[in-house]
């Protein structure tokens, strides 16, 4: 019934990853160059957060409608991965992306803003890399 959501979820992941990488690169550049925190720095973190939250909404719909999510069936590694590991780690990553945006806006100095944005975005990226069903993993999924 909701079979169109899986391709949307797969496509949105690229937007989230690209915006997250752009945020990390821009914030690292800001730290190194000691430049001021600009509107474009603020916008990229906003778009990163919006894309992540959109991905979360699609993921939550999939979570409650997908046959890959089954409670009580922990013997199957693929079902356990999508029921517990993938969903939990992705929610934690989105919390870190949201914290990156919020805490960077509350930084007193430009350096503090860039540093908070960089650290929390990098943590989110590391968690996402652990939670992706890579083509070479036991829960392989194609990249496209």
PyMOL commands that place a pseudoatom at each C-alpha (Angstrom):
pseudoatom trace, name=CA, resn=UNK, resi=1, chain=A, elem=C, hetatm=0, pos=[0.000, 0.000, 0.000]
pseudoatom trace, name=CA, resn=UNK, resi=2, chain=A, elem=C, hetatm=0, pos=[2.760, 2.485, 0.914]
pseudoatom trace, name=CA, resn=UNK, resi=3, chain=A, elem=C, hetatm=0, pos=[5.363, 0.994, -1.420]
pseudoatom trace, name=CA, resn=UNK, resi=4, chain=A, elem=C, hetatm=0, pos=[6.239, 4.413, -2.835]
pseudoatom trace, name=CA, resn=UNK, resi=5, chain=A, elem=C, hetatm=0, pos=[7.726, 5.489, 0.509]
pseudoatom trace, name=CA, resn=UNK, resi=6, chain=A, elem=C, hetatm=0, pos=[10.748, 3.185, 0.376]
pseudoatom trace, name=CA, resn=UNK, resi=7, chain=A, elem=C, hetatm=0, pos=[12.137, 4.827, -2.808]
pseudoatom trace, name=CA, resn=UNK, resi=8, chain=A, elem=C, hetatm=0, pos=[11.435, 8.269, -1.303]
pseudoatom trace, name=CA, resn=UNK, resi=9, chain=A, elem=C, hetatm=0, pos=[13.256, 7.257, 1.881]
pseudoatom trace, name=CA, resn=UNK, resi=10, chain=A, elem=C, hetatm=0, pos=[16.173, 5.968, -0.205]
pseudoatom trace, name=CA, resn=UNK, resi=11, chain=A, elem=C, hetatm=0, pos=[16.348, 9.177, -2.245]
pseudoatom trace, name=CA, resn=UNK, resi=12, chain=A, elem=C, hetatm=0, pos=[16.046, 11.495, 0.748]
pseudoatom trace, name=CA, resn=UNK, resi=13, chain=A, elem=C, hetatm=0, pos=[19.049, 9.859, 2.392]
pseudoatom trace, name=CA, resn=UNK, resi=14, chain=A, elem=C, hetatm=0, pos=[21.269, 11.405, -0.274]
pseudoatom trace, name=CA, resn=UNK, resi=15, chain=A, elem=C, hetatm=0, pos=[19.910, 14.882, 0.456]
pseudoatom trace, name=CA, resn=UNK, resi=16, chain=A, elem=C, hetatm=0, pos=[20.507, 14.372, 4.180]
pseudoatom trace, name=CA, resn=UNK, resi=17, chain=A, elem=C, hetatm=0, pos=[24.046, 13.073, 3.634]
pseudoatom trace, name=CA, resn=UNK, resi=18, chain=A, elem=C, hetatm=0, pos=[24.989, 15.834, 1.183]
pseudoatom trace, name=CA, resn=UNK, resi=19, chain=A, elem=C, hetatm=0, pos=[23.644, 18.585, 3.430]
pseudoatom trace, name=CA, resn=UNK, resi=20, chain=A, elem=C, hetatm=0, pos=[25.297, 17.018, 6.468]
pseudoatom trace, name=CA, resn=UNK, resi=21, chain=A, elem=C, hetatm=0, pos=[28.639, 16.817, 4.653]
pseudoatom trace, name=CA, resn=UNK, resi=22, chain=A, elem=C, hetatm=0, pos=[28.247, 20.404, 3.438]
pseudoatom trace, name=CA, resn=UNK, resi=23, chain=A, elem=C, hetatm=0, pos=[27.544, 21.523, 7.011]
pseudoatom trace, name=CA, resn=UNK, resi=24, chain=A, elem=C, hetatm=0, pos=[30.609, 19.696, 8.316]
pseudoatom trace, name=CA, resn=UNK, resi=25, chain=A, elem=C, hetatm=0, pos=[32.871, 21.099, 5.599]
pseudoatom trace, name=CA, resn=UNK, resi=26, chain=A, elem=C, hetatm=0, pos=[31.576, 24.668, 5.985]
pseudoatom trace, name=CA, resn=UNK, resi=27, chain=A, elem=C, hetatm=0, pos=[31.876, 24.569, 9.760]
pseudoatom trace, name=CA, resn=UNK, resi=28, chain=A, elem=C, hetatm=0, pos=[35.388, 23.111, 9.600]
pseudoatom trace, name=CA, resn=UNK, resi=29, chain=A, elem=C, hetatm=0, pos=[36.351, 25.814, 7.106]
pseudoatom trace, name=CA, resn=UNK, resi=30, chain=A, elem=C, hetatm=0, pos=[34.898, 28.408, 9.491]
pseudoatom trace, name=CA, resn=UNK, resi=31, chain=A, elem=C, hetatm=0, pos=[36.953, 27.034, 12.372]
pseudoatom trace, name=CA, resn=UNK, resi=32, chain=A, elem=C, hetatm=0, pos=[40.181, 26.969, 10.363]
pseudoatom trace, name=CA, resn=UNK, resi=33, chain=A, elem=C, hetatm=0, pos=[39.765, 30.346, 8.650]
pseudoatom trace, name=CA, resn=UNK, resi=34, chain=A, elem=C, hetatm=0, pos=[38.374, 32.059, 11.769]
pseudoatom trace, name=CA, resn=UNK, resi=35, chain=A, elem=C, hetatm=0, pos=[35.748, 33.829, 9.675]
pseudoatom trace, name=CA, resn=UNK, resi=36, chain=A, elem=C, hetatm=0, pos=[32.446, 35.137, 10.951]
pseudoatom trace, name=CA, resn=UNK, resi=37, chain=A, elem=C, hetatm=0, pos=[29.340, 32.945, 11.092]
pseudoatom trace, name=CA, resn=UNK, resi=38, chain=A, elem=C, hetatm=0, pos=[27.252, 34.003, 8.079]
pseudoatom trace, name=CA, resn=UNK, resi=39, chain=A, elem=C, hetatm=0, pos=[23.662, 33.619, 6.925]
pseudoatom trace, name=CA, resn=UNK, resi=40, chain=A, elem=C, hetatm=0, pos=[24.753, 30.883, 4.517]
pseudoatom trace, name=CA, resn=UNK, resi=41, chain=A, elem=C, hetatm=0, pos=[26.231, 28.903, 7.433]
pseudoatom trace, name=CA, resn=UNK, resi=42, chain=A, elem=C, hetatm=0, pos=[22.927, 29.253, 9.248]
pseudoatom trace, name=CA, resn=UNK, resi=43, chain=A, elem=C, hetatm=0, pos=[20.915, 28.283, 6.144]
pseudoatom trace, name=CA, resn=UNK, resi=44, chain=A, elem=C, hetatm=0, pos=[22.914, 25.133, 5.393]
pseudoatom trace, name=CA, resn=UNK, resi=45, chain=A, elem=C, hetatm=0, pos=[22.347, 23.882, 8.937]
pseudoatom trace, name=CA, resn=UNK, resi=46, chain=A, elem=C, hetatm=0, pos=[18.644, 24.741, 8.618]
pseudoatom trace, name=CA, resn=UNK, resi=47, chain=A, elem=C, hetatm=0, pos=[18.311, 22.783, 5.369]
pseudoatom trace, name=CA, resn=UNK, resi=48, chain=A, elem=C, hetatm=0, pos=[20.257, 19.895, 6.916]
pseudoatom trace, name=CA, resn=UNK, resi=49, chain=A, elem=C, hetatm=0, pos=[17.843, 19.790, 9.839]
pseudoatom trace, name=CA, resn=UNK, resi=50, chain=A, elem=C, hetatm=0, pos=[14.738, 20.091, 7.633]
pseudoatom trace, name=CA, resn=UNK, resi=51, chain=A, elem=C, hetatm=0, pos=[15.903, 17.257, 5.376]
pseudoatom trace, name=CA, resn=UNK, resi=52, chain=A, elem=C, hetatm=0, pos=[16.705, 15.076, 8.398]
pseudoatom trace, name=CA, resn=UNK, resi=53, chain=A, elem=C, hetatm=0, pos=[13.300, 15.690, 9.972]
pseudoatom trace, name=CA, resn=UNK, resi=54, chain=A, elem=C, hetatm=0, pos=[11.546, 14.989, 6.663]
pseudoatom trace, name=CA, resn=UNK, resi=55, chain=A, elem=C, hetatm=0, pos=[13.522, 11.753, 6.423]
pseudoatom trace, name=CA, resn=UNK, resi=56, chain=A, elem=C, hetatm=0, pos=[12.487, 10.947, 9.994]
pseudoatom trace, name=CA, resn=UNK, resi=57, chain=A, elem=C, hetatm=0, pos=[8.789, 11.395, 9.162]
pseudoatom trace, name=CA, resn=UNK, resi=58, chain=A, elem=C, hetatm=0, pos=[9.038, 9.109, 6.138]
pseudoatom trace, name=CA, resn=UNK, resi=59, chain=A, elem=C, hetatm=0, pos=[11.065, 6.629, 8.195]
pseudoatom trace, name=CA, resn=UNK, resi=60, chain=A, elem=C, hetatm=0, pos=[8.491, 6.586, 10.987]
pseudoatom trace, name=CA, resn=UNK, resi=61, chain=A, elem=C, hetatm=0, pos=[5.691, 5.835, 8.522]
pseudoatom trace, name=CA, resn=UNK, resi=62, chain=A, elem=C, hetatm=0, pos=[7.799, 3.007, 7.106]
pseudoatom trace, name=CA, resn=UNK, resi=63, chain=A, elem=C, hetatm=0, pos=[8.596, 1.783, 10.604]
pseudoatom trace, name=CA, resn=UNK, resi=64, chain=A, elem=C, hetatm=0, pos=[4.933, 1.275, 11.446]
pseudoatom trace, name=CA, resn=UNK, resi=65, chain=A, elem=C, hetatm=0, pos=[3.896, -0.139, 8.055]
pseudoatom trace, name=CA, resn=UNK, resi=66, chain=A, elem=C, hetatm=0, pos=[6.898, -2.142, 6.816]
pseudoatom trace, name=CA, resn=UNK, resi=67, chain=A, elem=C, hetatm=0, pos=[7.062, -5.935, 6.980]
pseudoatom trace, name=CA, resn=UNK, resi=68, chain=A, elem=C, hetatm=0, pos=[10.775, -5.491, 7.832]
pseudoatom trace, name=CA, resn=UNK, resi=69, chain=A, elem=C, hetatm=0, pos=[9.772, -4.311, 11.311]
pseudoatom trace, name=CA, resn=UNK, resi=70, chain=A, elem=C, hetatm=0, pos=[8.518, -7.127, 13.524]
pseudoatom trace, name=CA, resn=UNK, resi=71, chain=A, elem=C, hetatm=0, pos=[8.532, -7.101, 17.277]
pseudoatom trace, name=CA, resn=UNK, resi=72, chain=A, elem=C, hetatm=0, pos=[9.485, -10.362, 18.946]
pseudoatom trace, name=CA, resn=UNK, resi=73, chain=A, elem=C, hetatm=0, pos=[11.295, -11.786, 15.895]
pseudoatom trace, name=CA, resn=UNK, resi=74, chain=A, elem=C, hetatm=0, pos=[14.891, -11.121, 16.930]
pseudoatom trace, name=CA, resn=UNK, resi=75, chain=A, elem=C, hetatm=0, pos=[16.232, -14.362, 15.424]
pseudoatom trace, name=CA, resn=UNK, resi=76, chain=A, elem=C, hetatm=0, pos=[16.283, -12.800, 11.956]
pseudoatom trace, name=CA, resn=UNK, resi=77, chain=A, elem=C, hetatm=0, pos=[19.243, -10.398, 11.755]
pseudoatom trace, name=CA, resn=UNK, resi=78, chain=A, elem=C, hetatm=0, pos=[17.683, -8.267, 9.011]
pseudoatom trace, name=CA, resn=UNK, resi=79, chain=A, elem=C, hetatm=0, pos=[14.406, -7.766, 10.885]
pseudoatom trace, name=CA, resn=UNK, resi=80, chain=A, elem=C, hetatm=0, pos=[16.270, -7.027, 14.136]
pseudoatom trace, name=CA, resn=UNK, resi=81, chain=A, elem=C, hetatm=0, pos=[18.434, -4.490, 12.290]
pseudoatom trace, name=CA, resn=UNK, resi=82, chain=A, elem=C, hetatm=0, pos=[15.477, -2.507, 10.945]
pseudoatom trace, name=CA, resn=UNK, resi=83, chain=A, elem=C, hetatm=0, pos=[13.320, -2.921, 14.047]
pseudoatom trace, name=CA, resn=UNK, resi=84, chain=A, elem=C, hetatm=0, pos=[15.931, -1.821, 16.577]
pseudoatom trace, name=CA, resn=UNK, resi=85, chain=A, elem=C, hetatm=0, pos=[19.395, -0.875, 15.356]
pseudoatom trace, name=CA, resn=UNK, resi=86, chain=A, elem=C, hetatm=0, pos=[18.695, 1.236, 12.269]
pseudoatom trace, name=CA, resn=UNK, resi=87, chain=A, elem=C, hetatm=0, pos=[15.755, 3.127, 13.708]
pseudoatom trace, name=CA, resn=UNK, resi=88, chain=A, elem=C, hetatm=0, pos=[17.353, 3.839, 17.092]
pseudoatom trace, name=CA, resn=UNK, resi=89, chain=A, elem=C, hetatm=0, pos=[20.676, 5.003, 15.674]
pseudoatom trace, name=CA, resn=UNK, resi=90, chain=A, elem=C, hetatm=0, pos=[19.018, 7.193, 13.044]
pseudoatom trace, name=CA, resn=UNK, resi=91, chain=A, elem=C, hetatm=0, pos=[16.847, 8.892, 15.667]
pseudoatom trace, name=CA, resn=UNK, resi=92, chain=A, elem=C, hetatm=0, pos=[19.961, 9.556, 17.763]
pseudoatom trace, name=CA, resn=UNK, resi=93, chain=A, elem=C, hetatm=0, pos=[21.717, 10.974, 14.665]
pseudoatom trace, name=CA, resn=UNK, resi=94, chain=A, elem=C, hetatm=0, pos=[18.776, 13.303, 13.995]
pseudoatom trace, name=CA, resn=UNK, resi=95, chain=A, elem=C, hetatm=0, pos=[18.881, 14.439, 17.622]
pseudoatom trace, name=CA, resn=UNK, resi=96, chain=A, elem=C, hetatm=0, pos=[22.573, 15.308, 17.119]
pseudoatom trace, name=CA, resn=UNK, resi=97, chain=A, elem=C, hetatm=0, pos=[21.785, 17.215, 13.907]
pseudoatom trace, name=CA, resn=UNK, resi=98, chain=A, elem=C, hetatm=0, pos=[19.083, 19.149, 15.713]
pseudoatom trace, name=CA, resn=UNK, resi=99, chain=A, elem=C, hetatm=0, pos=[21.451, 19.884, 18.597]
pseudoatom trace, name=CA, resn=UNK, resi=100, chain=A, elem=C, hetatm=0, pos=[24.075, 21.045, 16.096]
pseudoatom trace, name=CA, resn=UNK, resi=101, chain=A, elem=C, hetatm=0, pos=[21.660, 23.626, 14.743]
pseudoatom trace, name=CA, resn=UNK, resi=102, chain=A, elem=C, hetatm=0, pos=[20.248, 24.769, 18.092]
pseudoatom trace, name=CA, resn=UNK, resi=103, chain=A, elem=C, hetatm=0, pos=[23.541, 24.927, 19.981]
pseudoatom trace, name=CA, resn=UNK, resi=104, chain=A, elem=C, hetatm=0, pos=[25.353, 26.656, 17.133]
pseudoatom trace, name=CA, resn=UNK, resi=105, chain=A, elem=C, hetatm=0, pos=[22.753, 29.417, 17.190]
pseudoatom trace, name=CA, resn=UNK, resi=106, chain=A, elem=C, hetatm=0, pos=[23.326, 29.839, 20.935]
pseudoatom trace, name=CA, resn=UNK, resi=107, chain=A, elem=C, hetatm=0, pos=[27.101, 30.127, 20.656]
pseudoatom trace, name=CA, resn=UNK, resi=108, chain=A, elem=C, hetatm=0, pos=[28.492, 33.404, 22.004]
pseudoatom trace, name=CA, resn=UNK, resi=109, chain=A, elem=C, hetatm=0, pos=[31.327, 33.649, 19.476]
pseudoatom trace, name=CA, resn=UNK, resi=110, chain=A, elem=C, hetatm=0, pos=[31.593, 32.685, 15.819]
pseudoatom trace, name=CA, resn=UNK, resi=111, chain=A, elem=C, hetatm=0, pos=[34.263, 30.153, 16.759]
pseudoatom trace, name=CA, resn=UNK, resi=112, chain=A, elem=C, hetatm=0, pos=[31.912, 28.543, 19.302]
pseudoatom trace, name=CA, resn=UNK, resi=113, chain=A, elem=C, hetatm=0, pos=[29.110, 28.404, 16.729]
pseudoatom trace, name=CA, resn=UNK, resi=114, chain=A, elem=C, hetatm=0, pos=[31.309, 26.685, 14.156]
pseudoatom trace, name=CA, resn=UNK, resi=115, chain=A, elem=C, hetatm=0, pos=[32.769, 24.297, 16.730]
pseudoatom trace, name=CA, resn=UNK, resi=116, chain=A, elem=C, hetatm=0, pos=[29.357, 23.172, 18.018]
pseudoatom trace, name=CA, resn=UNK, resi=117, chain=A, elem=C, hetatm=0, pos=[28.027, 22.778, 14.501]
pseudoatom trace, name=CA, resn=UNK, resi=118, chain=A, elem=C, hetatm=0, pos=[31.082, 20.763, 13.484]
pseudoatom trace, name=CA, resn=UNK, resi=119, chain=A, elem=C, hetatm=0, pos=[31.194, 18.438, 16.507]
pseudoatom trace, name=CA, resn=UNK, resi=120, chain=A, elem=C, hetatm=0, pos=[27.495, 17.537, 16.625]
pseudoatom trace, name=CA, resn=UNK, resi=121, chain=A, elem=C, hetatm=0, pos=[27.232, 17.186, 12.834]
pseudoatom trace, name=CA, resn=UNK, resi=122, chain=A, elem=C, hetatm=0, pos=[30.287, 14.936, 12.748]
pseudoatom trace, name=CA, resn=UNK, resi=123, chain=A, elem=C, hetatm=0, pos=[28.848, 12.774, 15.532]
pseudoatom trace, name=CA, resn=UNK, resi=124, chain=A, elem=C, hetatm=0, pos=[25.594, 12.506, 13.566]
pseudoatom trace, name=CA, resn=UNK, resi=125, chain=A, elem=C, hetatm=0, pos=[27.484, 11.468, 10.444]
pseudoatom trace, name=CA, resn=UNK, resi=126, chain=A, elem=C, hetatm=0, pos=[29.417, 8.763, 12.307]
pseudoatom trace, name=CA, resn=UNK, resi=127, chain=A, elem=C, hetatm=0, pos=[26.209, 7.342, 13.759]
pseudoatom trace, name=CA, resn=UNK, resi=128, chain=A, elem=C, hetatm=0, pos=[24.542, 7.409, 10.345]
pseudoatom trace, name=CA, resn=UNK, resi=129, chain=A, elem=C, hetatm=0, pos=[27.470, 5.504, 8.828]
pseudoatom trace, name=CA, resn=UNK, resi=130, chain=A, elem=C, hetatm=0, pos=[27.012, 2.814, 11.485]
pseudoatom trace, name=CA, resn=UNK, resi=131, chain=A, elem=C, hetatm=0, pos=[23.252, 2.618, 10.844]
pseudoatom trace, name=CA, resn=UNK, resi=132, chain=A, elem=C, hetatm=0, pos=[23.237, 2.477, 7.039]
pseudoatom trace, name=CA, resn=UNK, resi=133, chain=A, elem=C, hetatm=0, pos=[22.373, -0.926, 5.549]
pseudoatom trace, name=CA, resn=UNK, resi=134, chain=A, elem=C, hetatm=0, pos=[25.525, -1.015, 3.394]
pseudoatom trace, name=CA, resn=UNK, resi=135, chain=A, elem=C, hetatm=0, pos=[25.609, -3.247, 0.280]
pseudoatom trace, name=CA, resn=UNK, resi=136, chain=A, elem=C, hetatm=0, pos=[28.437, -5.285, 1.852]
pseudoatom trace, name=CA, resn=UNK, resi=137, chain=A, elem=C, hetatm=0, pos=[26.690, -5.797, 5.228]
pseudoatom trace, name=CA, resn=UNK, resi=138, chain=A, elem=C, hetatm=0, pos=[24.486, -8.650, 6.435]
pseudoatom trace, name=CA, resn=UNK, resi=139, chain=A, elem=C, hetatm=0, pos=[21.429, -6.459, 5.753]
pseudoatom trace, name=CA, resn=UNK, resi=140, chain=A, elem=C, hetatm=0, pos=[22.533, -5.394, 2.276]
pseudoatom trace, name=CA, resn=UNK, resi=141, chain=A, elem=C, hetatm=0, pos=[20.515, -2.791, 0.408]
pseudoatom trace, name=CA, resn=UNK, resi=142, chain=A, elem=C, hetatm=0, pos=[21.362, -1.221, -2.966]
pseudoatom trace, name=CA, resn=UNK, resi=143, chain=A, elem=C, hetatm=0, pos=[22.628, 2.380, -2.936]
pseudoatom trace, name=CA, resn=UNK, resi=144, chain=A, elem=C, hetatm=0, pos=[20.131, 3.516, -5.569]
for i in range(1, 144): cmd.bond("trace and resi %d" % i, "trace and resi %d" % (i + 1))
show_as sticks, trace
zoom trace
